[in-house]
């Protein structure tokens, strides 16, 4: 395989992943994640600072549902393959537009989550950041709403229906939890993600572009490559002489410039590729 040749010759690898990789684990795309009580809401109107100021409980409850969704699925073969490749190179940077933490759960270490992580929350005042799974008392208190209520019939097998969420009609928070507040300043905790109207973290974007410009192989996986600044990363790599390999079942905005296009879902292709490679 031509990809095998590129991987064997590479020393510095940069990867950009998008929603297509998460979809193969059963996580709906951003707009497809609405079901049950939430079907009447536009997700773009929930993922904004203004929406949080207007109705923090509603926004917090929506993210509690999405966190349960993310935790109900497992990393797929694409996540695991990228984690397996990482230690083999002098430099390996994984830039992801996904917020579901699946790359981290698969074992990837050098991950730049440029849109944030849905399993983290931070005080709106900037005092503290906490991860849902860090085992602390603070995490247990902040993410108490993530536990499904008795009326919630969710199962991991119903992933196409937002992981089976079944909220009681008229109850935006099935767990009945108030929005948690910071023990230091009393301000609300909010999801540690980038909302519409907010800028991506400049330090992470700088790191991503540095990795793209410095790599000799760039993998573009499961993303349409249309939203900037992330869409600029493969261009930066190509302009510095790197090979750019696109893995996506559908053509993208970058396809005509890619060194190699692999028209398959990433999980299926990378799983088969690693088996053939004996990795």
Secondary structure, 3 states (H helix, E strand, C coil): CHHHHHHHHCCEEEEEECHHHHHCCCCCCCHHHCCHHHHHCCHHHCCEHHHHHHCHHHHHHHHHHHHHHHHCCCCCHHHHHHHHHHCCCCEEEEEECCCCCHHHHHCCCCEEECCEEEEEEEECCCCCEEECCCCCHHHHHHCHHHCCCCCCCCCCCCHHHHHHCCCCCCCCCCCCCCCCECCCCCCEEEEEECCECCCCCHHHHHHHHHHHHHCCEEEEECCCCCCCCCCHHHHHHHHCCCEEEEECCCCCCCHHHCCEEECCCHHHHHHHHHHHHCC
